[in-house]
Amino acid sequence: MIFASLLFLFGFLPLFLAVYHALPWVGARNLFLTLASFLFYAWSIPKYVPLMLLSTVIDWFVALRIDGARGPRARKRWLVASMVSNLALLGWFKYANLGVDVLRDITGAPLADWQRIALPVGISFYTFQSMSYTIDVYRGEVKPVRSFLDLLCYVSMFPQLVAGPIVRYHDVQAQIRKRVHAVEPFARGVVYLLIGLAKKVLIADNAALLVDVTYVTANPGLLDGWLATLAFAIQIYFDFSGYSDMAIGLGLMVGFRFPSNFLSPYRSASITEFWRRWHVSLSTWLRDYLYVPLGGNRFGTARTYCNLAATMLLGGLWHGAAYNFVLWGAYQGGWLVIERLAGKRALWGFLPHPLRIVATMVVVLGGWVLFKATSLGAIGGIGKGMLGMNGLGALPIATGHSFEAWCAVVAGLAIAWTMPRTEALAARFTTRIVWWAIAVGLLALGQLASRQHSPFIYFQF
């Protein structure tokens, strides 16, 4: 089940909210939220529900053992047990196919009996959440929770279950036990939900039409290569930030406040700044649980550069077991190292601020080629086209919907570069903003009713 569907918006959500708010105390609401979340997750592929339950059981038990352990060695052993079990689950489902492919390439063995493993939706997100809980208990930053239901509610909460934001346990620990349900935050949540829906359906899904026609072309030209990649930049941003807005809105509707996940990343004037604004919950997770434990910037310049590169390389690999994601992570890490060498400044830092933003956008677009193209051949084809090696090319044309697609790209750029973020609009909460949210939400619903809906991009991770 996905948020941007009529089934969710007119079936699951109204029924869930009616029952949830009819329950008299927080414990009953937590139980119902947990059960509803498992139903939400199991709707498409129920066989993967036990994986999430197993991960939560392990980390609940391990956290209690860490707290009760005698001495640092015992505490570390329990932490390692949590890390190994979580990473083993994640590694098997996410990287086993890649391992078999590499083995086949090296040995030439056909391995015909190997059955491709399907990736459980959201496993990367709930695994990272569950791991962050045990790590924070080990560090003494949170107390282990005695109630298994509390932890299960945190891990399985359907608003942010399958595509984030990656919420830390300490962000919602107090809210799980006690939270305020009131009309105003609920209404703000509706505004978030409608804006997020419009981002996904009206901007991302329409921009995708231009991307799809070009990224299947063998030799795109200069125009179609750049413009399709620009369209993908709009698609992935509005798709993912739209999901995050909807998740934050749904959280507000049941009394939870989740952190923001996007801070206008396309207004960045450097790649370093871009990573402070893009997918904030993942970038801060990688910083706190990978970059800092690797040593951060505490052991000299060379080690800092290695840590930066390794963190981004693993961040790319987190997105999937494919060469293009590894290359994308290496590309991003390389730019971060270059900017660290230049004193955390972009190489184009001498330009006026608007031109710095444009230059950063060009570099980001280069990264999106690596992210979107699914093979080395496709990367090479798009790259040659963008360098002009395949001729000028032509404007991408989306069959039947070119007008809507180009309107989506232009509107997306205007919104990304000039409009206030969703949290700013929801915070103002004026009558005009509410009516605008309703209007774009109705337009999005109209498109949902007339076209087949598409899943969120980050569901595949």
Secondary structure, DSSP 4 states (H G I P E B T S, - for coil): --SSSHHIIIIIHHHHHHHHHHS-SHHHHHHHHHHHHHHHHHTT-GGGHHHHHHHHHHHHHHHHHHHH-SSHHHHHHHHHHHHHHHHHHHHHHHHHHHHHHHHHHHH----TTPPPPPPPTTHHHHHHHHHHHHHHHHHTSSPPPS-HHHHHHHHH-GGGTTT-----HHHHHHHHH-----HHHHHHHHHHHHHHHHIIIIIIHHHHHHHHHHTT-SS--HHHHHHHHHHHHHHHHHHHHHHHHHHHHHHHHTT--PPP--S-GGG-SSHHHHHHHSSHHHHHHHIIIIIHHHTTTSS-HHHHHHHHHHHHHHHHHHT-SSHHHHHHHHHHHHHHHHHHHTTS--TTTTS-HHHHHHHHHHHHHHHHHHHH--SHHHHHHHHHHHTTTT-S------TTTHHHHHHHHHHHHHHHHHSPPHHHHHHH--HHHHHHHHHHHHHHHHHHHHS-----GGGG-
